[in-house]
Amino acid sequence: MASVTVESSLAFSIDRILGLERPGNCLKLHRPWAENNVESENREQQQQLNSQPTSNWYIGRRPRTAFTTSQVNILETVFQVNCYPGIQLREQLAERLDLDEDRIQIWFQNRRAKLRRSLRETRLTNKNNFFPGFSQKLYCV
């Protein structure tokens, strides 16, 4: 009973943001850069790399997290509403998406960095369109 009142008092809850049921088990990973024929070549290269000894820097390193398409969609939806989710919302997401809370925190950090980078590139493009030759003058100094 207490958990229901805590969830209903939160400003941002997953159910309120998404309005969806628990996501299904989608096993297809979100890898938009990979194509079907490239995946088989990558698998062969990965098997060759696994047979070689690993570098010192890689020993003890945590394996990379591969997010599914449904996980990425839910994280993007939450990001549109709140790009700085608190610990309670991150823990709800972790439970719902079957991920670690720290992976979700890192995902949001990386997504905010991606947003800042795209805004910076957009501003530079707009300056170049508005002031032709602006970037050339910067390099000629």
LOVO-210452 format. One record per residue: x negated, y negated, z negated of N, C-alpha, C in turn. Coordinates in steps of 0.1 Angstrom, whole numbers. Layout:
    n.u    n.v    n.w   ca.u   ca.v   ca.w    c.u    c.v    c.w
      X      Y      Z      X      Y      Z      X      Y      Z
...
This chain:
    n.u    n.v    n.w   ca.u   ca.v   ca.w    c.u    c.v    c.w
     -8     12      0      0      0      0     -9    -13      0
    -20    -12     -8    -28    -24     -9    -35    -27      5
    -39    -16     12    -45    -18     25    -36    -25     35
    -23    -22     34    -14    -29     43    -13    -44     41
    -13    -48     28    -13    -62     25    -26    -69     29
    -37    -62     28    -50    -68     32    -50    -70     47
    -46    -60     54    -46    -61     69    -36    -72     74
    -24    -73     68    -15    -82     72    -19    -97     69
    -28    -98     59    -32   -112     55    -44   -117     63
    -50   -108     70    -62   -112     78    -58   -121     90
    -66   -131     93    -63   -140    104    -65   -133    117
    -75   -124    118    -77   -117    130    -77   -102    127
    -67    -95    132    -67    -80    130    -67    -74    144
    -72    -63    145    -72    -56    159    -58    -54    165
    -49    -50    156    -35    -48    162    -29    -61    166
    -32    -72    159    -27    -85    163    -33    -90    176
    -46    -88    177    -53    -92    189    -50    -84    201
    -50    -71    200    -48    -62    211    -34    -59    214
    -26    -56    204    -12    -52    206    -12    -38    212
    -22    -30    210    -23    -17    216    -24     -6    206
    -21      6    210    -22     18    201    -37     21    201
    -41     31    193    -54     36    192    -59     40    206
    -71     36    210    -75     39    224    -77     54    225
    -75     59    237    -76     73    240    -91     77    241
    -94     89    241   -108     94    243   -112     93    258
   -118     82    261   -123     80    275   -138     84    275
   -141     94    282   -155     99    282   -163     92    293
   -157     85    302   -165     78    313   -172     66    307
   -185     65    308   -192     54    302   -192     42    311
   -193     30    305   -192     18    312   -206     14    317
   -208     18    330   -221     15    336   -218     10    350
   -215     -3    351   -211     -8    365   -222     -8    374
   -235     -8    370   -246     -9    379   -250      5    385
   -244     16    380   -247     29    385   -237     33    395
   -242     40    406   -234     46    416   -235     61    415
   -226     68    421   -226     83    420   -238     89    425
   -243     85    436   -256     92    441   -268     87    433
   -268     75    428   -279     71    420   -279     78    406
   -267     82    401   -267     89    388   -274    102    389
   -272    110    400   -279    123    401   -294    121    402
   -298    110    409   -313    108    410   -318    103    396
   -311     95    389   -315     91    376   -316    103    366
   -306    112    367   -306    124    359   -319    132    361
   -323    133    374   -335    141    377   -347    134    371
   -348    120    373   -359    112    368   -359    113    353
   -348    113    346   -347    113    332   -352    127    327
   -349    138    334   -354    151    330   -369    151    331
   -375    145    342   -389    145    343   -395    137    332
   -389    125    328   -395    117    318   -394    124    304
   -383    132    302   -382    139    289   -393    150    288
   -398    155    299   -408    165    298   -422    159    295
   -423    146    298   -436    139    295   -437    135    281
   -449    134    275   -450    129    261   -445    114    261
   -439    111    249   -434     97    248   -445     88    243
   -443     75    246   -452     65    241   -451     63    227
   -462     57    221   -461     54    206   -450     44    202
   -447     34    211   -437     24    207   -423     30    207
   -421     41    214   -408     47    215   -405     57    204
   -415     62    197   -413     71    186   -406     64    175
   -395     70    170   -387     65    159   -377     54    164
   -376     51    176   -367     42    181   -353     48    182
   -343     40    179   -329     45    179   -325     46    194
   -318     57    197   -313     58    211   -303     47    215
   -303     43    227   -295     32    232   -280     37    231
   -271     28    227   -257     31    226   -251     29    240
   -243     39    244   -236     38    257   -221     36    253
   -216     24    257   -202     21    254   -193     27    265
   -181     32    261   -172     36    271   -165     24    277
   -158     26    288   -150     15    294   -139     10    285
   -133     19    278   -122     15    269   -128      7    257
   -139     11    252   -146      4    241   -149    -10    246
   -155    -11    258   -159    -25    263   -147    -33    265
   -136    -28    270   -124    -36    273   -119    -41    259
   -118    -33    249   -113    -37    236   -123    -48    230
   -136    -46    231   -145    -56    226   -144    -69    233
   -142    -68    246   -140    -81    254   -128    -88    250
   -117    -80    248   -104    -86    244   -106    -93    231
   -112    -87    221   -114    -93    208   -123   -105    210
   -134   -105    218   -143   -116    220   -135   -128    226
   -125   -126    234   -118   -137    240   -110   -145    229
   -106   -138    218    -99   -144    207   -108   -149    197
   -119   -142    194   -128   -146    183   -142   -141    186
   -151   -150    190   -164   -145    194   -174   -144    182
   -169   -148    170   -177   -146    157   -168   -138    147
   -166   -125    150   -158   -117    141   -164   -115    127
   -156   -116    117   -162   -113    103   -164    -98    101
   -169    -96     89   -172    -82     86   -160    -73     86
   -149    -78     81   -136    -70     80   -132    -66     94
   -132    -75    103   -128    -72    117   -138    -63    124
   -151    -65    121   -161    -56    127   -159    -42    122
   -156    -40    109   -154    -27    103   -141    -21    109
   -131    -29    111   -118    -23    117   -122    -18    131
   -129    -26    139   -133    -22    152   -141     -9    152
   -151     -9    142   -159      3    141   -151     16    139
   -141     14    130   -133     26    127   -124     30    139
   -119     20    146   -110     22    157   -118     28    169
   -130     23    172   -137     26    183   -147     38    181
   -148     42    169   -157     53    165   -172     49    168
   -176     37    164   -189     32    165   -194     27    151
   -207     25    150   -212     19    138   -210      4    138
   -207     -2    126   -205    -16    125   -216    -24    130
   -229    -20    128   -240    -28    132   -241    -28    147
   -237    -17    154   -237    -17    169   -227    -28    174
   -216    -29    167   -205    -39    171   -211    -53    169
   -218    -55    158   -224    -68    155   -234    -72    166
   -242    -62    170   -252    -65    180   -245    -67    194
   -234    -60    196   -227    -62    209   -222    -77    210
   -216    -82    199   -211    -95    199   -223   -105    200
   -234   -103    194   -246   -112    195   -250   -112    210
   -251   -101    216   -255   -100    230   -245   -107    239
   -232   -105    236   -222   -111    244   -222   -126    243
   -224   -131    231   -225   -146    229   -237   -151    237
   -248   -144    237   -260   -148    244   -257   -148    259
   -250   -138    264   -246   -138    278   -237   -149    282
   -228   -153    273   -219   -165    276   -228   -177    276
   -237   -179    267   -245   -191    267   -254   -192    280
   -259   -181    284   -267   -180    296   -259   -184    308
   -247   -178    309   -238   -181    321   -234   -196    321
   -231   -202    309   -228   -216    309   -240   -225    313
   -251   -221    309   -263   -228    312   -266   -228    327
   -264   -216    333   -265   -214    348   -255   -222    355
   -243   -222    350   -232   -230    356   -235   -245    356
   -239   -250    345   -243   -264    344   -254   -268    354
   -264   -259    355   -275   -262    364   -270   -262    379
   -261   -252    382   -255   -252    395   -247   -264    398
   -239   -269    388   -231   -281    390   -240   -293    392
   -251   -294    385   -260   -305    386   -266   -305    400
   -270   -293    405   -276   -292    418   -267   -296    429
   -254   -292    427   -243   -296    437   -240   -311    437
   -241   -317    425   -237   -331    424   -249   -340    428
   -261   -336    424   -273   -343    427   -282   -335    436
   -280   -335    449   -288   -327    458   -303   -331    457
   -312   -322    456   -326   -324    454   -330   -327    440
   -321   -326    431   -324   -328    416   -334   -318    411
   -333   -305    415   -342   -295    410   -356   -297    416
   -356   -302    429   -369   -304    436   -377   -315    429
   -370   -326    424   -377   -336    417   -383   -332    404
   -376   -322    397   -381   -317    384   -395   -311    386
   -396   -303    397   -409   -296    399   -420   -304    405
   -417   -316    411   -427   -324    417   -434   -333    407
   -430   -333    395   -435   -343    385   -449   -340    382
